[in-house]
Amino acid sequence: MSEGRRGRARAKQFLGGIGVIMIVALQASGSGVPATWRLRRLARSKDVRQACADTGEQLRARLAAIGRTYGLRPVLSQTIDHCTRASRVNLLPNHATRSGASMTGHLRITAYFAPEASVERAVPELIERLPPRLLYRDTYAPKPEPDSPGPHTALDGDDHVTVDWDIPGERLMTLWAPSRNDRHTVWQQSSTEPPGLPLEQVRQVHGPLIAWTLSATYYAH
């Protein structure tokens, strides 16, 4: 290839790169999604924090009712508070983009329970009392086996929840670890109650555990 052709090829590549940058910049400027620093301020605002607190209170009340229903004693809970911004470019839409919101706030609470009987006895009884797991509108999946690794989908009224349990000698549950590399995250907090109590220490005191997880979107704007 002659020097002239090489020069023209480089110029086309350069202009093509500039074009891509301009398209991305125009999409970002016209996306209507506020800058990340503004969404972080919004996530810390009084109204959003109050919405999170109200939703947390509702989820904890439901978890307490689940414990009473299945004869389970709460010993530890983990709360994940996660606010996500929509993509400003929309090349790879995330949850906030699909929902039509600039930012969504999502709360996830997992309650770890100690069964009254041994987990080997409690889990089959719990499974027997679980409603079928809903997969589609008119199709139900069979109930899990006691030694099936979870989490498993269950129904709490009209809402989906997940239930999991330790399988002694095979698999023990771990606390859920929030992602630290999601570029769409604008706010994320993880806490346990009692604070700082390791799940392993709880298990040493109470034996194998059963866990229920509830989640809800508490903010979308």
Residue pairs with C-beta under 8 A, 6 or more apart in sequence:
1 9
24 89
27 88
27 89
27 90
28 88
28 89
31 86
31 87
31 88
31 89
31 90
32 102
33 85
33 86
33 87
33 88
33 102
34 42
34 102
36 85
36 186
39 83
39 85
39 102
39 103
39 186
40 186
40 187
42 48
42 103
42 221
43 83
43 103
43 105
43 186
43 187
44 187
48 83
48 105
48 219
51 105
51 218
51 219
52 81
52 105
52 107
52 218
52 219
54 218
55 107
55 216
55 218
56 79
56 107
56 109
58 216
59 107
59 109
59 214
59 215
59 216
60 77
60 109
60 111
62 156
62 214
63 74
63 77
63 109
63 111
63 212
63 214
64 74
66 72
66 111
66 156
66 161
66 212
67 73
67 74
67 111
67 113
67 212
70 113
70 126
70 129
70 210
71 115
71 116
71 122
72 113
72 114
72 115
72 116
72 122
72 210
73 113
73 114
73 115
73 116
73 206
74 111
74 112
74 113
75 112
75 113
75 114
75 202
75 205
75 206
75 209
76 111
76 112
76 192
76 193
76 194
76 197
76 199
76 202
76 209
77 109
77 110
77 111
77 112
77 192
77 193
78 109
78 110
78 112
78 175
78 176
78 190
78 191
78 192
79 107
79 108
79 109
79 189
79 190
79 191
79 192
79 193
80 107
80 108
80 109
80 176
80 178
80 188
80 189
80 190
81 105
81 106
81 107
81 187
81 188
81 189
81 190
82 105
82 106
82 107
82 108
82 178
82 185
82 187
82 188
83 103
83 104
83 105
83 106
83 185
83 186
83 187
83 188
83 219
84 94
84 95
84 96
84 103
84 104
84 106
84 182
84 184
84 185
84 186
85 96
85 102
85 103
85 184
85 185
85 186
86 93
86 94
86 96
86 97
86 101
86 102
86 103
86 184
87 93
87 94
87 96
87 97
87 184
90 97
94 184
95 104
95 106
96 102
96 103
96 104
96 184
96 220
99 220
101 220
101 221
102 221
103 186
103 219
103 220
103 221
104 217
104 219
104 220
105 187
105 217
105 218
105 219
105 220
106 215
106 216
106 217
106 218
107 215
107 216
107 217
107 218
108 176
108 213
108 214
108 215
109 213
109 214
109 215
110 175
110 176
110 211
110 212
110 213
111 211
111 212
111 213
112 173
112 199
112 202
112 209
112 210
112 211
113 209
113 210
113 211
113 212
114 206
114 207
114 209
114 210
115 121
115 122
115 123
115 126
115 210
116 122
117 125
118 207
118 208
119 165
119 166
119 168
119 207
119 208
119 209
119 210
120 146
120 168
122 210
123 146
123 165
123 210
124 146
126 163
126 165
126 210
127 143
127 144
127 145
127 146
128 143
130 143
130 154
130 163
131 154
131 155
132 140
132 141
132 142
132 143
132 155
133 140
133 141
133 142
133 143
133 144
133 152
133 153
133 154
133 155
134 140
134 141
134 153
134 155
134 160
135 141
135 153
141 153
144 150
144 152
146 165
146 167
147 167
147 170
149 167
149 171
150 162
150 163
150 164
150 165
150 173
151 162
151 163
151 164
151 211
151 213
152 162
152 163
152 164
153 160
153 161
153 162
154 160
154 161
154 162
154 163
155 161
156 214
159 214
161 212
161 213
161 214
162 212
162 213
163 210
163 211
163 212
163 213
164 173
164 210
164 211
164 213
165 173
165 208
165 209
165 210
165 211
166 172
166 173
166 203
166 208
166 209
166 210
167 208
168 208
172 203
172 208
173 199
173 209
173 211
174 199
175 192
175 199
178 188
178 190
179 185
199 209
202 209
203 209
